[in-house]
């Protein structure tokens, strides 16, 4: 609410997707041969403070940065009834291929927050040994790696304030979708009744993206199922006091058994927080730690 990030200047490029949609990429360039793809969380975008802060840290480290605004999150509704979700790695793969085919970057690194972190981890795990050789490392921050576990966590009474905030963002967006695409069986009254992510994913996410149910979506898209297949140095940072995360979002066994996957669980940090002081000036702890890790791998 109070942090201000100056000195980040984006240049937007829109790329088309094979299904007739588009993705808006916001570049912050310092003329490097390395670029970091940064992916926001649920209903985020490149202008969120946590995104601008990370972009600034990436540029300070001497790397170009590009924010992947997920479908419908760049300030303009996307073209299709479907949009984005925690496991839609084909859009990330499209961006990676676009960078490799149209630019001269020798290295690509990834940073994902929350939903974008789940997407990042799933992508790295899915690709395994066949990941493009230019991708050298990844960092995921405040990630619900088990979607069902976190949906249950967020539905608790103690998280009411967060759940209501998400629904205040999602419901108007869904109403606009229904008005544009009236033949998908969703009524405004159905949207008004939504109380949690189970309702949202059952009503929209699952049917819109080809899943049989919310549980089917959660099971197939949770990054925890892909951690063992990670073959690229990857760091997951999840604070122990993150109110969004259940016990399964601290996958210590995977970190212990996979030499490419690292887990750090600071006591404090909340969800995408990690302030070093109440003044909120300078780099946040997670920004500094992400840059340190990426530098260590290159």
Secondary structure by P-SEA (a helix, b strand, c coil): cccccccbbbbbbbbbccccbbbbbbbbcccccbbbbbbbccccccccaaaaaaaaaaaaacbbbbbbccccccccccccccccccccaaaaaaaaaaaaacccccbbbbbbcaaaaaaaaaaaaaacccccccccccccccccccaaaaaaaaacccaaaaaaaaaaacaaaaaaaaaacccccccaaaaaacccaaaaaaaccccccccccaaaaaaaccccccccccccbbbbbbbcccccccccccaaaaaaacccbbbbbcccccccccccccccccccaaaaaaaaaaaaac
